[in-house]
Amino acid sequence: MIKNFLIGFGLLCVVAVGLLGTRGEKHAAPPIEFFSDMKRQSKVKYQKPSDFFADGRASRPPVDGTIPMGYDIPGHPFQNSGAPNDILSPLGEYTAGTDYYNTGKMGENWGTGMPEQIPVTPALLKRGQEVFTINCAVCHGATGQGNGITSKYGLLSIANYHQDKYRQMADGQIFNTMTHGYNTMMAYGDKVTVKDRWAIIAYIRALQRSQNASINDVPEEQRAALEAQK
Ligand code: HEC
């Protein structure tokens, strides 16, 4: 019994030293790969030829009409004047300043209300809906109840905008949450322009109003029609 064990152990030592003993030594021959070490991959490198595409190039040119982020759409009626954070720019820009418009803060405190550069118009709300749907609805849900698709896949405690806490939260604090993120929510300051962040806030406020409205919020001339629907 002991003899078998000793023979087995001896053989194991020989194999182990045979396989591992030469590690660290220099060899001219390429190393033996038990698994492919990802040195060769079936991918093409930029600026290299490839016979996969008809033009023989591996790099693909940008799609026609592609606009680099931060640039204006040529020929758009609102051309950017070049001033930082020009409100007329169709795309808006990223945080560039310490004023309320750029930070959501008035001095040391969160400010509230739309900054003077942002008139609340139907177009602003429409834009807010669009960017909210693209960036926020996956988690916060289309109506802001915190029941977006990610909540079905285990993301916990997504803020429900219809709680009092968020109804009363200053616009500036929501702006800051979007810019820098909050706990498990990542930052959107590098993805959503300043102007679009304010548009989203206007839209969140509209969502909150929509879930907490009374008959007095309906213009008088339309109330009769609503009553008739009941
Ligand atoms: C990947 C999921 C996800 C996305 C996308 C997302 N959020 Fe959130 N958000 C969260 C979670 C989770 C919380 C709760 C964080 C906490 O309270 O710890 C939260 C919290 C918040 C809060 C409350 C923060 C506070 O101070 O309590 C606001 C406001 C908010 N999100 C706005 C937005 C806006 C606006 C967008 C789109 C630009 C957005 N979120 C996109 C997951 C997300």
Residues whose N, C-alpha, C, O or C-beta is under 5 A from the ligand:
A	BS01	HEC	N135 C136 C139 L156 S157 I158 A159 I174 T177 M178 Y182 N183 T184 M185 Y188 I200
